Amino acid sequence: MSELKQSHDTELTLQWRITHLGNVMGDLSSLVAKPAAELVGAFYPPRLAKRVNSVITELVNNAVENAPTAEASVGVELHLDAERLHVTVSSDCTPEQFRVVKEHVERIHSASSAIDLLRQTLAERRRTKLSGGIGLIRLVAENKFHLDISYDSTVLAVHCWLELGGLS
Amino acid sequence: MKVLAYGDILNQGNSVFAAVAYADGDMLLLALRGVIRIENPYLYLQPFIDELSAKLAEISIAKVELDFTKLRFCNSNGFYVIMDIVEAIYRLSSGPVTIRRLDDDDWHQETLPILVDIASEEVSARTRFESQLEA
């Protein structure tokens, strides 16, 4: 068991919901991720706090950059206890956008090596000057998150979780 | 030491990231500090990449040190900027490259080697990583 399990009886549950993303005047991912990471870092080791920073930053960035309307909303839920970190980011999403995300997630799940997929995807997208498409792979390859998605015809939920005993 | 190039990212008037390249004789030192969080970091850092490339083309660099230990966060939009900076330095210098990074940080340990293109034999042969704990 890693150091992340040392006397961590503290449970944290955080929840935000923000509507009308078109009104945002700052870096929303930072405004949400930094306090969450700092709070986690007050009870758990820095490496876990950094992973909270990464996952909220990437998922909220995706939600903001792909918001289908100015009125679109984003929800962030974090639960952490001694066994598990679970983060869900929900956002408005069209069926067409969901199809793209679904294909992307299936590609991640079918990859034999997430690190190799990150390397290949970076090379491809850099060559073709495409932006985006790296955040979810990064969370799996770099931060070792498990990843899943769900969709209810208007809202996409991206679930990322980490078993704390699996951290090294 | 002479400053070859400087670039930074501003957020609401405050510098949140800075890249500084120094030359000391035939040695190049690149230090990156702060966080890259914005959607398009090229808006701020393309001039730095251009200036650094132009300066390196004019001088001879035989030894390089890349210091990432003060880079606290880099979002995925920043990956290509890091790749461009590093690629320019490897292309326009010769000799060994020491990369200083953090020991207890996923990005430094897992992603940075990919951005440096450590899988390339040419890069790998020139590169040595030095890991340290975060201060």
Interface residues (C-beta under 8 A of the other chain):
Chain A: G26 D27 S29 S30 P46 R47 K50 R51 N53 S54 T57 E58 N61 E65 I115 L118 R119 L122 R125 R126 S131 G132 I134 G135 R138 A141 E142 N143 K144
Chain B: N11 Q12 R37 I38 E39 N40 F73 N75 S76 N77 F79 Y80 M83 D104 D105 D106 W107 E110 T111 I114 L115 A119 E134
